[in-house]
Amino acid sequence: MNKAFYLLVLGLLCFSINSNAQEFSFGIKGGANYVMGGQITGNSSNGLYFDGTVEADPEFGFHGGAFFEARFGKFLLRPEFIYSAMKTEFGFPTAPSLYEVDKISVPLLIGYNIWGPIDIYAGPAYQNILDSSLEGTEPPNQVIVAQNTPLAAQAGIKASFGRFEIDFRYDRTLASEESLELDIVNSDYGINRATFDDTRLNQFLISLSFKIFDTAANPGRRKGGCYF
């Protein structure tokens, strides 16, 4: 899906649902990511170099962004805008190498209130990779293709406490596995020519959100317009 078209649809949807929603809110959010993924296999070159397969170790990153939420009884619709800084680490024979990916996500989440302050939700997300890199490649600025489709899926659970929310979700790319040939500095990392078997990263996110505006907390305010 084209990014501009996705954002246009999101904006029009936000505008239209606002006038029909029983409650709405918008605010900011941020927190930590637990990031998983990445596999590299060395090429032996007649037995001269490391030819094993290395799966990346999970690492923690961070994220931040904004959200708009409209509630219709027990149901909710929640578009968001999130920046994520993700990384995993490859334990190569002589030194570790960080694999880092920065991305923007625009999820459109549909949720349901299961009890009191607790909501569950799921939905698609448009994702745009801003930058991706692996330490130790030759040349140093080698392009790493971290996904071959901009689509992802997210699902999670959140709890509201007044203007604050705690949110836990899983973010999974819908990209397919795609290999990439690498040249790594053997003298530093103990691996030379290699194949990046799987560049995809998935993550768990835990967030703290703050509602800048909330009709439930400001019942006298007129509903109307799109504030996201």
C-alpha positions in Angstrom: 0.0 0.0 0.0 1.3 3.4 -0.9 2.4 5.4 2.2 0.7 8.7 1.2 -2.6 6.8 0.4 -2.4 5.0 3.8 -1.9 8.3 5.7 -4.7 10.0 3.7 -7.1 7.2 4.5 -6.0 7.3 8.2 -6.6 11.1 8.4 -10.1 10.9 6.7 -11.0 8.0 9.0 -9.9 9.9 12.0 -12.0 12.9 10.9 -15.1 10.9 10.2 -15.1 8.7 13.4 -14.6 11.6 15.7 -18.1 13.0 15.2 -19.6 9.5 15.9 -17.5 8.4 18.8 -18.9 8.4 22.3 -15.4 9.2 23.6 -12.1 10.1 22.1 -8.6 11.0 23.3 -5.1 11.7 21.9 -1.7 11.7 23.5 1.9 10.7 23.5 3.6 7.4 24.3 7.1 5.8 24.7 8.9 2.9 26.2 11.2 -0.1 25.6 11.4 -2.7 22.9 12.6 -6.3 23.2 13.9 -7.1 19.7 14.4 -10.5 18.1 15.6 -11.7 14.7 18.4 -12.0 12.2 20.5 -14.9 11.0 23.9 -14.9 9.1 25.8 -17.9 7.7 29.5 -17.6 6.8 31.0 -18.8 3.5 34.0 -21.0 4.0 35.9 -20.2 0.8 37.7 -23.6 0.6 37.7 -24.0 4.4 39.7 -20.8 5.0 37.0 -18.9 6.8 34.2 -19.4 9.4 31.3 -21.2 7.8 28.9 -21.5 10.7 25.4 -20.1 11.1 24.9 -17.3 13.7 21.5 -16.3 15.1 21.4 -12.9 16.6 20.8 -12.4 20.3 17.8 -10.3 21.3 18.5 -6.8 22.5 16.5 -3.9 24.0 15.7 -0.8 22.1 13.2 2.1 22.5 10.2 3.7 20.9 8.1 6.9 21.1 5.2 8.4 19.3 1.6 9.6 19.4 -1.9 8.1 19.3 -5.6 9.0 18.7 -8.3 6.8 20.1 -12.1 6.8 19.5 -14.4 4.6 21.6 -17.8 3.3 20.6 -19.2 1.5 23.6 -16.9 -1.4 24.3 -15.1 -1.1 20.9 -12.3 1.2 20.1 -10.4 2.4 17.0 -6.8 3.6 17.5 -4.4 4.9 14.8 -0.9 5.6 16.0 2.4 7.0 14.8 5.5 5.3 16.3 9.3 5.6 15.9 11.2 2.5 16.9 15.0 2.1 17.3 15.7 -1.7 17.2 18.8 -3.8 17.5 20.1 -7.3 17.9 23.6 -8.6 18.3 25.5 -11.3 16.3 28.1 -13.2 18.3 30.7 -13.7 15.6 33.8 -15.8 16.4 36.1 -12.9 17.6 33.8 -10.0 18.2 30.1 -9.1 18.4 28.4 -7.1 15.8 25.3 -4.9 16.3 22.5 -5.1 13.7 20.4 -1.9 14.0 17.2 -0.8 12.3 15.2 2.4 12.7 11.7 2.5 11.5 8.4 4.4 11.5 5.2 2.5 12.1 1.6 3.7 11.5 -0.7 1.0 13.0 -4.5 1.0 12.7 -5.8 -0.9 15.7 -9.2 -2.3 16.5 -9.9 -3.1 20.1 -12.5 -4.4 22.6 -12.9 -3.6 26.3 -12.8 -7.0 28.1 -13.1 -5.7 31.7 -13.0 -2.3 33.5 -9.8 -0.5 32.4 -8.5 -3.5 30.3 -8.6 -3.5 26.4 -7.3 -6.0 23.9 -6.6 -4.9 20.3 -5.0 -6.0 17.0 -4.6 -4.5 13.5 -2.3 -3.9 10.5 0.5 -1.5 10.4 2.3 0.4 7.6 6.1 0.4 8.3 8.8 2.5 6.7 12.5 1.6 7.3 14.5 4.8 7.9 17.9 3.2 8.4 19.5 -0.3 8.8 23.1 -1.2 9.3 25.4 -4.1 10.4 28.7 -3.4 12.2 31.8 -4.6 10.4 30.6 -4.7 6.7 32.8 -3.8 3.8 32.1 -1.2 2.6 31.0 0.3 6.0 27.8 1.8 4.5 26.5 -1.3 2.8 22.8 -1.2 2.3 20.9 -3.8 4.4 17.4 -4.5 3.1 15.5 -5.1 6.4 12.0 -5.8 4.8 10.6 -6.4 1.3 7.0 -5.2 2.2 5.9 -2.3 4.3 3.1 -4.3 6.0 3.2 -5.6 9.5 0.7 -6.8 12.2 0.4 -5.8 15.8 -1.7 -7.2 18.7 -1.7 -6.5 22.4 -3.3 -5.5 25.7 -3.5 -2.2 27.6 -4.8 -0.8 30.8 -5.9 2.7 31.5 -5.4 4.6 34.8 -6.9 8.0 34.4 -4.8 9.9 31.8 -2.1 7.2 31.8 -2.0 3.8 30.0 0.3 0.8 30.2 0.5 -1.1 26.9 2.1 -4.4 26.0 2.1 -5.6 22.3 3.8 -7.8 19.7 4.8 -6.3 16.4 5.5 -8.7 13.6 6.6 -7.9 10.1 4.7 -9.5 7.2 7.8 -9.4 5.0 9.1 -12.7 3.6 12.6 -14.1 4.2 15.1 -12.7 1.8 18.9 -13.3 1.7 21.6 -10.7 1.2 25.3 -11.3 0.4 27.8 -9.6 2.8 31.5 -9.0 3.1 32.6 -8.6 6.8 36.0 -7.5 8.1 37.5 -10.9 8.9 40.4 -9.5 11.0 37.9 -7.9 13.4 35.0 -10.3 13.5 36.4 -13.7 12.5 34.0 -14.0 9.5 34.6 -13.0 6.0 32.1 -13.5 3.1 28.7 -14.4 4.5 25.0 -14.6 3.6 22.5 -12.6 5.7 19.9 -15.3 5.6 17.1 -13.4 7.3 17.1 -9.6 7.9 13.7 -9.4 9.5 13.2 -8.1 13.0 10.2 -8.6 15.3 9.6 -7.0 18.7 7.7 -6.8 21.9 6.9 -3.3 23.1 6.0 -2.1 26.5 4.7 1.5 26.6 3.6 4.2 29.0 1.1 6.6 27.4 -0.2 10.0 28.5 -3.5 11.4 27.2 -3.1 15.0 26.4 -6.8 15.3 25.8 -9.5 12.9 26.9 -13.3 13.5 26.7 -13.8 11.1 29.6 -11.8 13.5 31.7 -13.3 16.6 30.1 -17.0 15.8 29.6 -17.9 19.5 29.1 -15.7 19.9 26.0 -17.4 19.8 22.6 -16.6 16.8 20.4 -15.6 17.6 16.9 -12.7 17.9 14.5 -9.6 15.6 14.3 -6.9 16.3 16.8 -4.4 13.5 15.8 
